[in-house]
Amino acid sequence: MPYVSPAEREVFVSRFNRVLAVLIWAAAAALIVGLLVSVHDERLLYVVPCALFAFIGWALLWRPRLTVADEGIEVINVTRTVDIPWQALIHVDTKYALTLYTPGHKFPVWSAPAPGTARTLRATRRETTGRVGKPNVADSVRRPGDLLSTESGAAAEVVRRRWLQLQQSGAVDSGLADETPVTVRWHIVSLAVLAALAVGTLAALLVA
């Protein structure tokens, strides 16, 4: 769900994923404290798997976010950050998660997953009772992930609305999509830390 910084910049994170991350960190911290207090042999190496799970909680659940601004869209996923200029965008979909399409590529947004069946039913009830407005997308192409009370739907609505506004103002020329570059930056440091912790976890389990 979104939080807004300046008026022209909107940032979306998954509140559900962040709650899971906090729970993982709390469990990992409790285990680490317990090990440091009660263990004084090789089993102390179990701290490494705890650190691995804590890092996974940050990389997979806390860090991902979507930023929508006049200059473009920034997607921070687990393994990479993608900067998509508005002129490169050609389609927005919400089948499995909010997914942004450019010529020859598609970029799922980790922080805006589509809802499961139970969440879809709850979101649909809220919309039909008038508490949540309908998304700005034709009924013939609506998906459960377009519901505004879902993470994918709220993010998709902002992307579509900003895209349309920029097109109508003349700030975006949709005919330049094929020649507009999309920047992809891999999270080299994070991937290296993850690999090191995974190797350390395997070694700790073998030794302890």
C-alpha positions as CSV (number, residue, x, y, z in Angstrom):
1,M,0.0,0.0,0.0
2,P,1.2,3.6,-0.7
3,Y,2.7,6.3,1.3
4,V,3.3,9.7,-0.2
5,S,6.3,11.9,0.2
6,P,6.2,15.0,-1.9
7,A,2.9,15.4,-3.9
8,E,4.6,14.4,-7.2
9,R,6.3,11.3,-5.8
10,E,4.4,8.2,-4.5
11,V,6.1,5.2,-3.0
12,F,4.5,1.8,-2.6
13,V,5.7,-1.0,-0.2
14,S,3.9,-4.2,0.8
15,R,2.7,-3.8,4.4
16,F,2.0,-7.5,4.6
17,N,5.6,-8.4,3.5
18,R,7.0,-5.8,6.0
19,V,5.1,-7.4,8.8
20,L,6.5,-10.8,7.9
21,A,10.0,-9.2,7.8
22,V,9.6,-7.9,11.3
23,L,8.4,-11.2,12.6
24,I,11.4,-13.0,11.0
25,W,13.7,-10.4,12.5
26,A,12.2,-10.9,16.0
27,A,12.5,-14.7,15.7
28,A,16.1,-14.5,14.5
29,A,17.0,-12.0,17.2
30,A,15.5,-14.2,19.9
31,L,17.4,-17.2,18.6
32,I,20.7,-15.4,18.4
33,V,20.3,-14.0,22.0
34,G,19.4,-17.5,23.2
35,L,22.4,-19.0,21.5
36,L,24.8,-16.4,22.9
37,V,23.5,-16.8,26.4
38,S,23.2,-20.6,26.6
39,V,25.6,-22.1,24.1
40,H,29.4,-22.1,24.4
41,D,30.5,-24.7,21.9
42,E,30.3,-25.4,18.1
43,R,26.5,-24.9,18.2
44,L,27.2,-21.2,18.5
45,L,27.7,-21.4,14.7
46,Y,23.9,-21.5,14.4
47,V,24.0,-17.8,14.7
48,V,25.0,-17.8,11.0
49,P,21.7,-19.4,9.8
50,C,19.8,-16.9,11.9
51,A,21.7,-14.1,10.2
52,L,20.8,-15.6,6.9
53,F,17.1,-15.6,7.6
54,A,17.3,-12.1,8.9
55,F,19.0,-10.9,5.7
56,I,16.4,-12.8,3.6
57,G,13.7,-10.9,5.5
58,W,15.2,-7.6,4.6
59,A,16.1,-8.5,0.9
60,L,12.9,-10.3,0.0
61,L,10.3,-8.6,2.2
62,W,11.4,-5.2,3.5
63,R,13.6,-3.6,0.8
64,P,11.4,-4.0,-2.4
65,R,9.4,-0.9,-3.3
66,L,7.9,1.0,-6.2
67,T,8.4,4.7,-6.7
68,V,6.2,6.6,-9.2
69,A,7.4,10.1,-10.2
70,D,7.1,12.5,-13.1
71,E,10.5,11.4,-14.4
72,G,9.6,7.7,-14.4
73,I,9.1,4.6,-12.4
74,E,11.7,3.0,-10.1
75,V,11.2,-0.7,-9.3
76,I,13.3,-2.1,-6.5
77,N,13.0,-5.9,-6.5
78,V,14.9,-8.6,-4.7
79,T,17.8,-8.9,-7.2
80,R,17.8,-5.7,-9.2
81,T,16.6,-2.1,-9.5
82,V,14.8,-1.1,-12.7
83,D,14.4,2.5,-13.8
84,I,11.6,2.8,-16.4
85,P,11.1,6.1,-18.2
86,W,7.4,6.8,-19.0
87,Q,8.2,6.9,-22.7
88,A,9.4,3.2,-22.5
89,L,6.2,2.0,-20.9
90,I,3.7,0.2,-23.2
91,H,1.4,-1.8,-20.9
92,V,0.4,-2.3,-17.2
93,D,-0.9,-5.6,-16.0
94,T,-1.9,-7.1,-12.6
95,K,-2.4,-10.9,-13.4
96,Y,0.0,-12.3,-10.8
97,A,1.5,-9.0,-9.6
98,L,1.7,-5.5,-10.9
99,T,3.8,-6.0,-14.0
100,L,5.2,-3.2,-16.2
101,Y,5.8,-3.9,-19.9
102,T,8.4,-2.3,-22.2
103,P,9.2,-3.4,-25.7
104,G,10.6,-6.9,-25.4
105,H,10.6,-7.0,-21.6
106,K,8.3,-7.2,-18.6
107,F,9.1,-6.2,-15.0
108,P,7.1,-7.7,-12.1
109,V,6.9,-5.4,-9.1
110,W,7.7,-7.5,-6.0
111,S,6.2,-5.0,-3.6
112,A,2.8,-5.0,-5.4
113,P,1.6,-8.7,-5.5
114,A,-1.9,-9.6,-6.7
115,P,-4.3,-10.8,-4.0
116,G,-5.2,-14.4,-3.3
117,T,-8.7,-15.7,-3.4
118,A,-9.7,-14.7,0.2
119,R,-8.2,-11.2,-0.2
120,T,-10.0,-10.8,-3.5
121,L,-13.4,-11.7,-1.9
122,R,-12.8,-9.2,0.9
123,A,-11.7,-6.5,-1.5
124,T,-14.6,-7.1,-3.8
125,R,-17.1,-6.7,-0.9
126,R,-15.5,-3.4,0.1
127,E,-15.8,-2.1,-3.5
128,T,-19.4,-3.2,-3.9
129,T,-20.4,-1.5,-0.7
130,G,-19.0,1.8,-2.0
131,R,-16.2,2.2,0.4
132,V,-13.5,1.9,-2.2
133,G,-13.6,3.5,-5.7
134,K,-13.4,1.5,-8.9
135,P,-10.0,1.4,-10.6
136,N,-9.4,3.5,-13.8
137,V,-9.5,0.5,-16.1
138,A,-12.2,-0.9,-18.4
139,D,-14.4,-3.6,-16.9
140,S,-13.6,-5.9,-19.8
141,V,-9.9,-6.1,-18.8
142,R,-10.3,-5.9,-15.0
143,R,-8.5,-8.5,-12.9
144,P,-8.8,-9.2,-9.1
145,G,-5.4,-7.5,-8.9
146,D,-7.0,-4.3,-10.2
147,L,-9.1,-3.8,-7.0
148,L,-8.0,-0.6,-5.4
149,S,-8.0,-2.1,-1.9
150,T,-5.3,-4.6,-3.0
151,E,-1.6,-3.8,-3.2
152,S,-1.3,-4.4,-6.9
153,G,-4.5,-2.5,-7.6
154,A,-3.6,0.6,-5.7
155,A,-0.1,0.7,-7.3
156,A,-1.5,0.0,-10.8
157,E,-4.1,2.8,-10.5
158,V,-1.4,5.3,-9.6
159,V,0.8,4.2,-12.5
160,R,-2.0,4.3,-15.0
161,R,-3.3,7.7,-13.8
162,R,0.1,9.3,-13.8
163,W,0.9,7.8,-17.2
164,L,-2.4,9.1,-18.7
165,Q,-1.9,12.6,-17.2
166,L,1.6,12.8,-18.7
167,Q,0.4,11.6,-22.1
168,Q,-2.4,14.2,-22.1
169,S,-0.1,17.0,-21.1
170,G,2.3,16.1,-23.9
171,A,5.1,15.2,-21.6
172,V,5.2,11.6,-22.8
173,D,5.4,10.6,-26.4
174,S,4.3,6.9,-26.6
175,G,5.9,6.5,-30.1
176,L,9.4,6.5,-28.6
177,A,9.1,3.3,-26.6
178,D,11.3,1.2,-28.8
179,E,14.2,3.7,-28.6
180,T,13.9,4.6,-24.9
181,P,16.4,2.7,-22.7
182,V,15.5,1.1,-19.5
183,T,18.2,1.0,-16.8
184,V,18.7,-2.2,-14.8
185,R,21.1,-2.3,-11.9
186,W,21.8,-5.6,-10.2
187,H,22.2,-5.8,-6.5
188,I,25.7,-7.2,-6.6
189,V,26.5,-6.5,-2.9
190,S,23.3,-7.9,-1.6
191,L,23.7,-11.0,-3.8
192,A,27.2,-11.5,-2.6
193,V,26.2,-11.2,1.1
194,L,23.4,-13.7,0.5
195,A,25.8,-16.1,-1.1
196,A,28.3,-15.7,1.7
197,L,25.6,-16.3,4.3
198,A,24.3,-19.3,2.5
199,V,27.8,-20.9,2.3
200,G,28.4,-20.0,5.9
201,T,25.0,-21.6,6.9
202,L,25.9,-24.8,5.1
203,A,29.3,-24.9,6.8
204,A,27.8,-24.2,10.2
205,L,25.2,-27.0,9.8
206,L,28.0,-29.4,8.8
207,V,30.3,-28.5,11.7
208,A,27.7,-28.0,14.5
